[in-house]
Amino acid sequence: MASSAAAPAAPPALQRGIVKMVLSGCAIIVRGQPRGGPPPERQINLSNIRAGNLARRAAAGQQEAKDTPDEPWGFPAREFLRKKLIGKEVCFTVEYKTAQGREYGMVYLGKDATGENIAESLVAEGLASRREGARANNPEQSRLAELEGQARTAKKGMYSDGTGSHTVRDLKYTIENPRHFVDSMHQKPVNAIIEHVRDGSVVRALLLPDYYLVTVMLSGIKCPTFKREADGTETPEPFAAEAKFFTESRLLQRDVQIVLESCHNQNILGTILHPVSRAGGWRKTRCGGGLSRVCDRELELVLASSVATRHSLLVVGRDEWKPVPLYAKERKLRIWRDYMAPTANLDQKDKQFVAKVMQVLNADAIVVKLNSGDCKNVHLSSIRPPRLEGEGTQDKNRKLRPLYDIPYMFEAREFLRKKLIGKKVNVTVDYIRPASSATDTAPAFSERTCATVTIGGINIAEALVSKGLATVIRYRQDDDQRSSHYDELLAAEARAIKNGKGLHSKKEVPIHRVADISGDTQKAKQFLPFLQRAGRSEAVVEYVFSGSRLKLYMPKETCLITFLLAGIECPRGARNLPGLVQEGEPFSEEATLFTKELVLQREVEVEVESMDKAGNFIGWLHIDGVNLSVALVEQALSKVHFTAERSNYYKPLLAAEEAAKQKKEKVWLQYEEAPAEDVVMVPEEKERTANYKAVFVTEITDDLHFYVQDVETGTQLEKLMETMRSEIAAHPPLEGSYSPRRGDYCLAKFVDGEWYRARVEKVESPAKVHVFYIDYGNRETLPSSRLAALPPSFSTCALPAQATEYKFAFIQVPQDEEARADAVDSVVRDIQNTQCLLNVEHAGPSCPHVTLQFADSKGDVGLGLVKEGLVMVEPRKEKQFQKVITEYLNAQEAAKSARLNLWRYGDFRADDADEFGYSR
């Protein structure tokens, strides 16, 4: 009988791939190598074995369907494969394929079939079993049967004692209160497994060990996504597939840590810490590769959350990946292929430069002087100055309002003025906002240069925002015309909101009542005597009309005045008259520019002598010891006027004019020297006079002013008090018979039960009357029942008020309340209710400035405060004070070297940390 042998079947072809995902203990997804885009992938089911199924959530549309839990040992089997295979290269054979397209085969770890057989490993660990009905009719199945028997004997996995219920997860698919859940994590890293990648910036994560299954949106970035069409299909945006593959290849089914940072509209925002780079290096790579954009809204929420919990991890990560999108933009990678930088058309010298600040135009705009001498307007990028509530930026017909009428506008302008005027700053242009023409709803705008301005490493816009003096502008996601430090601005605004600073404060809005008396003759007449008696008054130059005509803000008097420089003739500038334009005199523009550069928006001192018919005040202006009238004459931009002859500044004016004449420049260009005349002898400048008199210190105020009594008239006061109290004892005042009025002199009953002379300063109600004790300098609030009329025989006509107010000369009181309190406490301990020696050094805006000596040791009290580091030295330019100023400055340097009190942290005057909302 003839027989023929059947031809042997060809062995299955060996194929290779990289494991992308483990679906269960017996199924994996294998992908190829990427070539110009995401690679192809296929599902391989392990043949001849079965592992427990994983939990499945019920379909959303089927109400009666229930969630299916894990089968025992299903999850450990999946985890065994996940940890062994994810991201590894494997080889596999496809043994057969079902009608539904499922492929079954053998999988080996490595590049060939000599590697570890995955099915055998699962069976050996008791995590999978042979499929029922599979007979040991070939070596592979025989081997599986042998391994299964060994696992059963060793009681491994599913063959161990018990039902295996401890391997079934209690999966939580939903969270009732996501915000509370995120807050409960306190921004600490949570162990997790990435189970699914929806797109490049949205993943589904399994939080361990409690098995919460949550969707996490990566904070601060947004990738191209897949749009779901009406028919259920998905259409990818450009580079959406590449971004998804990028994230999948690095995160899918990896062990990671997630920092849950914020929650917005039920969406959880977080940062994923990749195993390779704990600072989020994979996210940096994705941004740098041009696969995602920075998402401001999410970043803003994260920053607000990180401030609330003082968690620094995100701040570090943000600083590291912050420049990465710029890297992608500059190289026009992927989604940035059509990107055009906002400053692409600018030369490098116009993008970054150093300039001197000449003027603060607004809370977000300044004028700077370039090295070329030209002036340029610069706007601070991405911030909006304070504005009236309900006032829209698109209101074409809105009227310009004074800055002190807009809440916090004055504070913002003052912050910039004190910080920047006259200083050199670094300017980095972020973008140019083109000019726009007027429309029906919006006014016209000229071209604006928007930049980041820094001084001493401090971003001025960030400092403004952190103090609540400006807000951050929100942009469309595709709008790149924004600050290069936009995320820092968002962080500063989050701090300001949290701390209730400025515009975000719930306190009452500050009100500035400023009287503008410029050109108001009647009001000017009322102010004139007061300003004349005040001597030198503090002021801020708000505007310069010409070289000798300025507008000043008087902070103490809270008024605006027009001020003309006395003693000089300055060239008149051009004037617009009805029907014609009057040309300016030669060198008028130069004089105006000189005055602007020297005094505009700077703090000055003025001495008012008189006023003209138009209500303009005339006097002398000083800045840092320089008389502006003299300076203009020195620069040959003005001539001396004959009215200067009766002033104290006639000699320096004449000397300055004589020197300018010799140079024959500007207004003296055509000057011809007249025949020599007799020289007018002017007395030499006076020396510092030290004429100390004995005084008794009675009161120290919180701002370090003090009141003294003259020792020479002390006996007169004692006699008056003794007589007055005798008369009061003989004829006690009737309680409640006196009705106090502001400014009245009266008798007040002090806490010691004795009566003293006083002046009523304010009447709030019969129960609250503010009085000032005119012989001792202290203040008190009393009910009117403790006040009485002052008999004429004890009035100030009989004996003037004995308490005189003084201020220490040559020192500056600290602005910090605690530091000022330390200085006041030291002075109170040393000199209150003691006899001292007093010498008047110079006049002051509110009271004379003096030096004070201890009566016994003759030691200088103010110098002692400087030596202890409790106060700073106030430099003065007058020649007669230079010797004593030098002694004070030497003492200050010694205190600074010893790190005493104010100087314990070094030279704090350069410390600007508080500009960002932090406390030392």
VENSULLIN-V496787 format. One record per pair of residues at least 6 apart in sequence whose C-alpha atoms are under 8 Angstrom apart, sorted by the first residue. I is the first residue (numbers start at 0). J is the second residue. D is the distance in whole Angstrom. If there is no record, write none. Layout:
i={I,I}
j={J,J}
d={D,D}
//
This chain:
i={11,11,11,12,12,13,13,13,13,13,14,14,14,15,15,15,15,15,15,16,16,16,16,16,16,16,17,17,17,17,17,17,17,17,17,18,18,18,18,18,18,18,18,18,18,19,19,19,19,19,19,19,19,19,20,20,20,20,20,20,20,21,21,21,21,21,21,21,22,22,23,23,23,23,23,23,23,23,24,24,24,24,24,24,24,24,24,24,24,24,24,24,25,25,25,25,25,25,25,25,26,26,26,26,27,27,27,28,28,28,28,29,29,29,29,30,30,30,30,31,31,31,32,36,36,37,37,37,42,42,43,43,43,43,43,44,44,44,44,45,45,45,45,45,46,46,46,46,46,47,47,47,47,48,48,48,48,48,48,49,49,49,49,50,50,50,50,50,50,51,51,51,51,51,51,51,51,52,52,52,52,53,53,53,53,53,54,54,54,54,54,55,55,55,55,56,56,56,57,57,57,57,58,68,68,68,69,69,70,71,71,71,71,71,71,71,72,72,72,72,72,72,73,73,73,74,74,74,75,75,76,76,76,79,81,84,85,85,86,87,87,88,88,88,89,89,89,89,89,89,90,90,90,90,90,90,90,91,91,91,91,91,92,92,92,93,93,93,93,94,94,94,94,95,95,95,96,96,105,105,105,106,106,106,107,107,107,107,107,108,108,108,108,109,119,119,119,121,122,122,122,122,122,122,123,123,123,123,124,124,124,125,125,125,125,125,125,125,125,126,126,127,128,129,129,129,133,134,135,135,150,150,151,151,154,157,168,169,169,170,170,170,170,171,171,171,172,172,172,173,173,173,174,177,177,177,177,178,178,178,181,181,181,181,181,182,182,184,185,186,186,186,186,186,186,187,187,188,188,188,188,189,189,189,189,189,190,190,190,190,190,190,190,191,191,191,191,191,191,191,191,192,192,192,192,192,192,192,192,192,193,193,193,193,193,193,193,193,193,193,194,194,194,194,194,194,195,195,195,195,195,196,196,196,196,196,196,197,197,198,198,198,198,198,198,198,198,198,199,199,199,199,199,199,199,199,199,199,199,199,199,200,200,200,200,200,200,200,201,201,201,201,202,202,202,203,203,203,203,204,204,204,204,204,205,205,205,206,206,214,214,215,215,215,215,216,216,216,216,217,217,217,217,218,218,218,218,218,218,218,219,219,219,219,219,219,219,219,220,220,220,220,220,220,220,220,221,221,221,221,222,222,222,222,222,223,223,223,223,223,223,223,223,224,224,224,225,225,225,225,225,226,226,226,226,227,227,228,237,238,238,238,239,241,242,242,242,245,249,250,254,255,255,255,255,256,256,256,257,257,257,257,258,258,258,258,259,259,259,259,260,260,260,260,260,260,260,261,261,261,261,261,261,262,262,263,268,268,269,270,270,271,272,272,273,273,273,278,278,278,279,280,282,283,283,283,284,285,286,286,286,286,286,287,287,287,287,287,288,288,288,289,289,289,289,289,289,289,289,290,290,291,292,293,294,295,295,298,299,299,299,299,302,302,302,303,303,303,305,305,306,306,306,307,327,328,328,328,328,329,331,331,341,341,341,341,341,342,342,342,342,342,349,350,350,350,350,351,351,351,351,352,352,352,353,353,353,353,353,353,354,354,354,354,354,354,354,354,355,355,355,355,355,355,355,355,356,356,356,356,356,356,356,356,356,356,357,357,357,357,357,357,357,357,357,358,358,358,358,358,358,358,359,359,359,359,359,359,359,360,361,361,362,362,362,362,362,362,362,363,363,363,363,363,363,364,364,364,364,365,365,365,366,366,366,366,367,367,367,367,368,368,369,376,376,377,377,377,377,378,378,378,378,379,379,379,379,379,380,380,380,380,380,380,380,381,381,381,381,381,381,382,382,382,382,382,382,383,383,383,383,384,384,384,384,384,385,385,385,385,385,385,385,385,386,386,386,387,387,392,393,393,393,394,394,394,395,395,395,395,395,395,396,402,402,403,403,403,403,403,404,404,406,406,406,407,407,407,407,407,408,410,411,411,411,414,415,416,416,420,420,423,424,424,424,425,425,425,426,426,426,426,427,427,427,428,428,428,428,429,429,429,429,429,429,429,430,430,430,430,430,430,431,431,431,431,432,432,432,432,433,433,433,434,434,434,434,434,435,435,435,435,436,436,436,437,437,450,451,451,451,451,451,451,452,452,452,453,457,460,461,461,461,461,462,462,462,463,463,464,464,464,464,464,464,465,465,465,465,465,465,465,465,466,466,466,466,466,466,467,467,467,467,467,467,467,467,468,468,469,470,471,471,471,474,491,491,494,495,495,495,496,496,499,512,513,513,513,514,514,514,515,515,515,516,516,516,516,516,516,517,517,517,517,517,517,517,518,518,518,518,518,519,519,520,520,520,520,521,523,523,523,523,524,527,527,527,527,530,530,530,531,531,531,531,533,533,534,534,534,534,534,534,535,535,535,535,535,535,535,536,536,536,536,536,536,537,537,537,537,537,537,537,537,538,538,538,538,538,538,538,538,539,539,539,539,539,539,539,539,540,540,540,540,540,540,540,540,540,540,541,541,541,541,541,541,542,542,542,542,542,543,543,543,543,543,543,544,544,545,545,545,545,545,545,545,546,546,546,546,546,546,546,546,546,546,547,547,547,547,547,547,548,548,548,548,549,549,549,550,550,550,550,551,551,551,551,552,552,552,553,553,560,560,561,561,561,562,562,562,562,563,563,563,563,564,564,564,564,564,564,565,565,565,565,565,565,566,566,566,566,566,566,566,567,567,567,567,567,567,567,568,568,568,568,569,569,569,569,569,570,570,570,570,570,570,570,570,571,571,571,572,572,572,572,572,573,573,573,573,573,574,574,574,574,575,585,586,586,586,587,589,590,590,590,593,594,594,598,602,603,603,603,603,604,604,604,605,605,605,605,606,606,606,607,607,607,607,608,608,608,608,609,609,609,610,610,611,619,619,619,620,620,620,621,623,623,624,624,624,628,629,629,629,630,631,632,632,632,632,632,632,633,633,633,633,634,635,635,635,635,635,635,635,636,636,637,638,638,639,639,639,643,650,659,660,660,663,663,685,686,687,687,687,688,689,690,690,691,691,691,692,692,692,693,693,693,693,693,693,693,693,694,694,694,694,694,694,694,694,695,695,695,695,695,695,695,695,696,696,696,696,696,696,696,696,696,696,697,697,697,697,697,697,697,697,697,697,698,698,698,698,698,698,698,698,699,699,699,699,699,699,700,701,701,701,702,702,702,703,703,703,703,703,704,704,704,704,705,705,705,705,706,706,706,706,706,706,707,707,707,707,707,707,707,708,708,708,708,708,709,715,716,716,719,720,723,724,724,732,733,734,734,734,735,735,736,737,737,737,737,737,738,739,739,739,739,739,740,740,740,741,741,741,741,741,742,742,742,743,743,744,744,744,744,744,744,744,745,745,745,745,745,745,745,745,746,746,746,746,746,746,746,746,747,747,747,747,747,747,747,747,748,748,748,748,749,755,756,756,756,756,757,757,757,757,757,758,758,758,758,759,759,759,759,760,760,760,760,761,761,761,762,762,763,765,765,766,766,766,767,767,767,767,768,768,768,768,769,769,769,769,770,770,770,770,771,771,771,772,773,773,773,774,774,774,775,775,776,776,776,804,804,805,805,805,805,806,806,806,806,807,807,807,807,807,808,808,808,808,808,808,809,809,809,809,809,809,809,810,810,810,810,810,810,811,811,811,811,812,812,812,813,813,813,813,818,818,818,819,821,822,822,822,830,834,834,835,835,835,835,836,836,836,836,836,837,837,837,837,838,838,838,839,839,839,839,840,840,840,840,841,841,841,842,850,850,850,851,851,851,852,852,852,853,853,862,862,864,865,865,865,865,865,865,866,866,866,866,867,867,867,868,868,868,868,868,868,868,868,869,869,869,870,871,872,872,872,872,874,875,875,894,895,895,895,895,897,898,898,901,912,912,913}
j={92,93,94,92,93,90,91,92,111,112,90,91,92,31,88,89,90,91,110,29,30,31,32,88,89,90,29,30,31,32,85,86,87,88,89,27,28,29,30,84,85,86,87,88,89,27,28,29,30,85,86,247,248,251,27,28,29,81,85,251,252,27,28,77,80,81,85,252,28,77,50,51,52,53,73,74,76,77,49,50,51,52,73,74,76,77,78,79,80,121,126,127,44,45,48,49,50,77,118,127,42,43,44,45,42,43,44,40,41,42,43,40,41,42,43,38,39,40,41,38,39,40,38,240,241,240,241,244,101,102,93,101,102,103,104,101,102,103,104,103,104,105,106,118,94,103,104,105,118,129,130,133,140,118,122,127,128,129,130,127,128,129,130,72,73,76,126,127,128,69,70,71,72,73,74,76,127,69,70,73,74,68,69,70,73,74,66,67,68,69,70,66,67,68,69,65,66,67,64,65,66,67,64,167,168,169,167,168,167,157,162,163,164,165,166,167,126,156,157,163,166,167,126,166,167,166,167,168,126,166,121,126,127,121,252,108,252,253,248,108,109,108,109,110,106,107,108,109,110,111,106,107,108,109,110,111,112,104,105,106,107,112,104,105,106,102,103,104,105,102,103,104,105,102,103,104,102,103,116,117,118,116,117,118,113,114,115,116,117,114,115,116,117,115,142,143,146,127,128,129,143,146,147,150,146,147,149,150,150,155,156,147,150,151,154,155,156,157,158,156,157,157,147,143,144,147,140,140,141,144,156,158,158,159,160,163,210,209,210,209,210,211,212,210,211,212,211,212,213,211,212,213,180,262,265,266,267,261,262,265,259,260,261,262,267,260,261,259,308,258,259,260,305,308,310,258,259,256,257,258,259,206,207,256,257,258,206,207,208,254,255,256,257,204,205,206,207,254,255,256,257,204,205,206,207,251,252,253,254,255,202,203,204,205,250,251,252,253,254,255,202,203,204,205,251,252,202,203,204,251,252,202,203,243,246,247,251,203,243,222,223,224,225,239,240,242,243,246,221,222,223,224,239,242,243,244,245,246,247,290,291,216,217,220,221,222,243,246,214,215,216,217,214,215,216,212,213,214,215,211,212,213,214,215,211,212,213,212,213,266,267,266,267,268,269,266,267,268,269,268,269,270,271,268,269,270,294,297,298,301,293,294,295,296,297,298,299,301,286,291,292,293,294,295,297,298,291,292,293,294,239,242,290,291,292,235,236,237,238,239,242,290,291,235,236,239,233,234,235,236,239,233,234,235,236,233,234,234,334,290,333,334,290,290,285,290,291,285,281,273,274,271,272,273,274,271,272,273,269,270,271,272,269,270,271,272,267,268,269,270,267,268,269,270,301,304,305,267,268,269,300,301,304,268,300,300,297,301,301,279,313,279,278,279,279,280,281,315,316,319,316,320,320,319,320,323,323,291,292,293,323,324,327,323,324,325,326,327,327,332,333,324,327,328,331,332,333,334,335,333,334,334,324,324,476,476,486,486,486,489,490,493,489,490,493,490,493,494,311,313,490,493,494,497,335,335,336,338,340,340,337,338,429,430,431,479,480,350,428,429,430,431,428,426,427,428,429,425,426,427,428,425,426,427,369,370,423,424,425,426,367,368,369,370,423,424,425,426,367,368,369,420,421,422,423,424,365,366,367,368,419,420,421,422,423,424,365,366,367,368,420,421,595,596,599,365,366,367,416,420,599,600,365,366,412,415,416,420,600,366,384,412,384,385,408,411,412,415,469,378,379,382,383,384,460,376,377,378,379,376,377,378,374,375,376,377,374,375,376,377,374,375,375,447,448,447,448,449,450,447,448,449,450,449,450,451,452,460,429,449,450,451,460,481,482,471,472,473,481,482,485,460,464,469,470,471,472,469,470,471,472,408,411,468,469,470,405,406,407,408,468,469,470,502,405,406,408,405,406,441,440,441,442,440,441,442,437,438,439,440,441,442,442,408,409,409,510,511,512,513,510,511,508,509,510,468,501,502,508,509,468,468,463,468,469,463,459,600,601,600,601,454,452,453,454,452,453,454,450,451,452,453,450,451,452,448,449,450,451,449,450,451,480,481,482,483,448,449,450,480,481,482,446,447,448,449,446,447,448,449,445,446,447,443,444,445,446,447,443,444,445,446,442,443,444,443,444,482,458,459,460,482,483,484,458,459,460,459,911,488,487,488,491,915,491,914,915,469,914,470,471,488,491,492,495,491,492,494,495,500,914,915,916,495,500,501,914,915,916,492,495,496,499,500,501,502,503,501,502,502,492,488,489,492,481,915,916,916,501,503,916,503,504,505,557,557,558,559,557,558,559,558,559,560,522,523,558,559,560,561,523,550,559,560,561,614,615,560,561,613,614,615,613,614,612,613,614,615,614,610,614,615,616,614,607,609,610,616,536,606,607,606,607,608,609,844,845,605,606,607,842,843,844,604,605,606,607,842,843,844,553,604,605,606,843,844,553,554,555,602,603,604,605,844,551,552,553,554,602,603,604,605,551,552,553,554,600,601,602,603,549,550,551,552,598,599,600,601,602,603,549,550,551,552,599,600,549,550,551,599,600,549,550,591,594,595,599,550,591,571,572,587,588,590,591,594,569,570,587,588,590,591,592,593,594,595,563,564,569,591,594,628,561,562,563,564,561,562,563,559,560,561,562,559,560,561,562,558,559,560,559,560,615,616,614,615,616,615,616,617,618,615,616,617,618,617,618,619,620,627,628,617,618,619,628,642,643,628,639,640,641,642,643,649,628,632,637,638,639,640,643,637,638,639,640,587,590,636,637,638,583,584,585,586,587,590,636,637,583,584,587,582,583,584,587,588,580,581,582,583,584,580,581,582,583,581,666,636,665,666,636,636,631,636,637,631,627,631,622,622,620,621,622,623,620,621,622,618,619,620,621,618,619,620,616,617,618,619,616,617,618,619,616,617,618,616,617,617,626,627,628,626,627,628,627,875,876,875,876,877,652,651,652,655,655,637,638,639,652,655,656,659,655,656,658,659,659,656,659,660,664,665,666,667,665,666,666,656,666,652,653,656,649,681,667,667,670,669,670,879,879,840,879,880,840,838,838,839,836,837,838,836,837,838,709,710,711,834,835,836,837,854,707,708,709,710,834,835,836,837,707,708,709,710,832,833,834,835,705,706,707,708,830,831,832,833,834,835,705,706,707,708,775,776,802,831,832,833,705,706,707,775,776,777,831,832,705,706,823,826,827,831,823,819,820,823,812,819,823,806,807,812,822,823,804,805,806,807,776,804,805,806,775,776,802,803,804,805,775,776,801,802,803,804,805,774,775,801,802,803,801,798,798,801,793,755,793,753,754,787,787,784,785,787,783,784,787,783,784,786,787,788,783,759,762,768,783,786,759,761,762,758,759,760,761,762,758,759,760,758,759,756,757,758,759,788,789,794,756,757,758,759,786,787,788,789,754,755,756,757,786,787,788,789,754,755,756,757,770,785,786,787,754,755,785,786,755,772,772,773,774,789,770,771,772,773,774,770,771,772,773,768,769,770,771,768,769,770,771,768,769,770,768,769,769,782,783,781,782,783,780,781,782,783,780,781,782,783,778,779,780,781,778,779,780,781,777,778,779,778,800,801,802,800,801,802,801,802,802,803,804,846,847,846,847,848,849,846,847,848,849,848,849,850,851,861,840,841,848,849,850,861,861,872,873,874,875,884,887,861,865,870,871,872,873,870,871,872,873,819,870,871,819,869,870,871,869,900,901,869,869,864,869,870,853,853,854,851,852,853,854,851,852,853,854,857,849,850,851,852,849,850,851,847,848,849,850,847,848,849,850,847,848,849,848,859,860,861,859,860,861,858,859,860,859,860,887,890,870,871,872,887,890,891,894,890,891,893,894,894,899,900,891,894,895,898,899,900,901,902,899,900,901,901,891,884,887,888,891,884,881,884,902,902,903,905,906,903,904,905,907,918,919,919}
d={6,6,6,6,7,6,6,5,8,8,5,5,6,8,7,6,4,6,7,6,6,5,7,6,6,6,5,5,6,8,8,6,6,4,6,7,6,4,6,6,5,5,6,7,7,8,6,5,6,6,6,8,7,7,6,5,7,7,6,7,7,4,6,7,7,6,7,8,7,7,7,8,7,7,7,8,7,5,8,5,7,8,7,8,5,4,8,8,7,8,8,7,6,5,7,6,6,8,8,8,7,6,4,6,6,5,7,7,6,4,6,5,5,6,7,6,6,4,6,5,6,6,6,8,6,7,6,6,8,7,8,8,6,6,7,8,6,5,6,6,5,6,7,6,8,5,5,6,8,6,5,7,7,7,8,6,5,4,5,5,5,6,6,8,6,7,7,4,7,7,5,6,6,4,8,8,7,6,5,5,8,7,5,6,6,6,7,5,4,4,7,6,5,7,8,7,5,6,6,5,5,7,7,7,8,8,5,7,7,8,8,5,6,8,6,6,6,7,6,7,6,7,8,8,8,7,7,8,7,7,7,5,7,8,7,8,7,8,7,8,8,7,6,7,7,6,5,5,6,8,6,5,7,6,6,6,7,7,5,4,6,8,5,5,7,6,6,4,7,8,6,5,7,6,6,7,4,6,7,8,7,6,6,7,8,5,5,5,6,5,5,7,7,7,8,6,7,6,6,8,7,6,6,7,5,6,7,6,6,6,6,7,5,7,8,5,4,6,6,6,6,8,7,7,7,8,8,7,5,7,8,7,5,8,7,7,7,8,7,8,5,6,7,6,5,6,6,5,7,8,7,7,8,7,6,8,7,7,5,8,6,7,6,7,8,8,8,7,7,5,6,6,8,8,7,6,8,5,5,5,8,7,7,5,5,6,6,5,8,7,6,5,7,6,5,4,5,6,5,6,7,6,5,7,8,8,6,6,5,6,7,6,4,6,6,5,5,6,7,7,8,6,5,7,6,5,6,5,7,6,8,4,6,7,7,6,7,7,7,7,8,6,7,7,8,7,5,8,8,5,7,7,7,5,4,7,7,6,8,8,8,6,5,7,6,6,8,8,7,6,5,6,6,5,7,7,6,4,6,8,6,5,6,7,6,5,7,6,8,7,7,7,5,6,6,7,6,5,6,6,5,6,7,5,5,6,8,6,6,7,5,5,6,8,5,4,8,8,8,6,5,4,5,8,8,8,5,5,6,6,7,7,6,4,6,8,6,7,6,5,7,7,7,6,6,5,6,5,4,6,7,5,5,6,7,4,6,7,7,7,7,7,8,8,8,5,8,7,8,8,7,7,6,6,6,6,5,7,7,6,5,6,5,5,6,8,7,6,4,7,8,6,5,7,6,6,7,6,5,7,6,6,6,6,8,8,7,7,8,8,8,7,6,5,6,7,7,7,5,8,6,8,8,8,5,6,8,7,7,8,6,5,7,5,5,8,6,5,6,6,7,7,5,7,8,5,5,6,6,7,6,8,7,7,7,8,8,7,8,6,7,8,7,6,7,7,5,7,7,7,8,7,7,7,7,6,8,6,8,8,7,6,7,5,7,7,6,7,7,7,6,7,8,8,6,5,8,7,6,5,6,6,5,7,7,8,7,6,5,6,6,5,5,7,5,6,7,7,5,5,7,8,6,6,4,6,7,6,4,6,6,5,5,6,6,7,8,6,5,6,6,6,8,7,7,6,5,7,8,6,7,7,4,6,7,7,6,7,8,7,8,6,5,8,7,5,5,7,8,6,5,7,7,6,8,7,6,4,6,6,5,6,7,6,5,6,6,5,6,7,4,6,7,8,7,7,5,6,7,7,6,5,6,6,5,6,7,6,7,5,5,6,8,6,5,6,5,8,6,6,7,7,8,6,6,5,5,6,5,6,6,7,8,7,5,7,7,7,6,5,7,6,8,8,6,7,7,6,7,8,6,5,7,6,6,7,8,8,7,5,4,5,8,6,6,5,8,6,8,7,8,7,6,7,7,6,7,7,8,7,7,7,7,5,8,8,8,7,8,7,7,7,7,6,5,6,5,6,6,6,5,7,5,5,7,7,6,4,6,6,5,7,7,7,6,6,7,6,7,6,7,8,7,6,5,6,6,5,6,7,7,5,7,8,5,4,4,7,5,5,6,8,7,4,7,4,8,7,7,8,7,7,7,8,6,6,7,6,8,7,7,5,6,7,8,5,5,6,8,6,7,7,6,6,7,5,6,6,5,8,7,5,6,6,6,6,7,7,6,7,5,8,8,5,4,5,6,6,6,7,7,7,7,7,8,7,8,7,8,7,7,5,8,7,7,5,5,7,7,5,6,6,5,7,6,6,7,6,6,8,8,8,6,5,5,7,7,8,7,6,5,6,7,6,7,6,4,8,8,8,5,7,8,7,8,7,7,8,8,8,6,7,5,6,8,6,7,8,6,7,7,7,6,6,5,5,8,7,6,5,8,5,5,7,8,5,6,7,8,7,6,5,7,7,6,6,5,6,6,5,6,7,6,5,7,8,6,6,5,6,7,6,5,6,6,5,5,6,7,7,8,5,5,6,7,5,6,5,7,6,7,5,6,7,7,6,7,8,7,7,6,7,8,7,5,8,6,8,7,8,5,4,7,7,5,8,6,5,6,8,8,8,7,6,5,7,6,5,7,7,6,5,6,6,5,6,7,6,5,7,6,8,7,7,8,5,6,6,5,6,7,7,6,5,6,6,5,6,7,8,6,6,5,6,7,8,7,7,6,5,7,6,4,8,6,8,6,5,4,5,7,5,5,6,6,7,8,7,5,7,8,5,7,7,5,8,7,7,6,5,6,7,4,6,5,7,7,5,5,4,7,6,5,7,7,6,8,7,7,7,8,7,7,6,8,8,8,8,7,7,7,6,5,8,6,5,7,7,6,4,6,5,5,7,7,6,4,7,8,6,5,8,6,5,7,4,5,7,7,7,7,6,6,7,6,8,7,7,5,7,8,7,5,7,8,6,6,7,7,6,6,7,5,6,7,6,7,7,5,8,6,6,6,7,7,6,7,7,8,7,7,7,6,7,7,6,7,7,6,7,5,8,5,6,8,6,6,8,6,5,5,5,5,7,7,6,8,7,6,5,6,8,6,6,5,5,6,5,6,7,5,5,6,6,7,6,4,6,7,6,4,7,7,5,5,6,6,7,8,6,5,7,6,7,8,6,5,8,6,5,7,7,6,6,6,8,4,7,7,8,6,7,8,8,7,7,7,7,8,7,8,7,8,6,7,6,5,7,8,6,6,6,7,5,6,5,5,6,7,8,8,5,5,7,8,7,7,5,5,7,7,8,8,8,7,8,7,8,7,6,8,5,7,8,7,5,8,7,8,7,5,6,7,7,7,8,7,8,7,8,7,8,5,5,5,7,6,5,6,6,5,7,6,4,6,8,6,8,6,5,6,7,7,6,5,4,6,6,5,6,6,5,6,5,5,5,6,6,8,6,5,7,4,6,5,6,7,7,6,6,7,7,6,5,4,5,8,5,5,6,7,7,6,5,7,8,5,5,7,6,5,7,5,6,8,6,5,7,4,6,6,6,5,7,5,5,6,6,7,6,4,6,6,6,6,7,6,5,7,6,5,7,6,5,4,4,7,5,5,7,8,6,8,6,5,6,7,7,6,5,6,5,5,6,8,7,7,8,5,5,6,8,8,6,5,7,7,7,8,7,8,7,6,4,5,6,5,6,5,6,6,7,5,8,6,7,7,8,7,8,7,7,5,7,8,7,6,7,6,5,5,6,5,6,6,8,7,6,5,6,5,5,7,7,6,4,7,8,6,5,7,6,6,7,6,7,7,7,6,6,7,5,5,6,7,7,6,7,6,6,7,7,6,6,7,5,6,7,6,6,6,7,7,5,7,8,5,5,6,6,8,6,6,7,7,8,7,6,7,7,8,7,7,5,8,7,7,8,7,6,8,8,8,8}
//
